Amino acid sequence: MTKKITSIVQNNDGDTNPKTGLFEQPVWVLELEDGEKRILGKEKMEEYLSKGYERTVHSFKRWVMTSVSGTEISAYCVVFTDKSHDLIPTAKLREQLYNGHKRKASLIQLCFIHQRL
């Protein structure tokens, strides 16, 4: 079952990808609704975003905007292969990643069912 993402933090210093054992920079630390933390590299982030949008993501980048009072707000610019883009708040990024993961899980389940027939 796919779990909701409660927070996402971009670690620009990088970390070791737990699946591959390779160092990646940057990485994103996702905290799930049960408190579990997962580390994703750029490739997985783009894969889940592509599945969430149902369009191929070319790249994405976090923008940090600072107000006059000093408050920082993060937004993400997602660029697609057709060079169109979507500027989204962090909450929508979490939602798209969740939808992408859920879609991938349902496709895997569908393939498994098809193989058993």
C-alpha positions, 0 to 999 in steps of 0.5 A: 500500500502506498503511504502519503508523504508528509514532508520532503526535504532536499539535501544538497550535500547528497547522501548514499542511495540505499538501493544502489549504494552509490553517492548521489547529490542532491537527494530528497528525504521523504517522510511518510505518514507512519514516520518512515523516511525514504531517500530518493535520487533525482532519477526516482523523483523524475520517474514518480513525477512523470507517472504522477503527471502522466507526462515525461518529466525532463527536469525539475528544480526547487526555487526558494523565494524570500519575502521582504520580511525574510520568510522563505517559500519553496516552489518547484518548477517541473519541466516536461520533454515538450518544454512546457512547465508547471510551477508548483508549491511543495504540497503539490510536489508531494501529491504528484510523487504520491500519485506517481508511486501509487500509479507505478504500484498499480501497474506492477500489480496489473502486470503480476495479475496478467502473468498469472493468467 
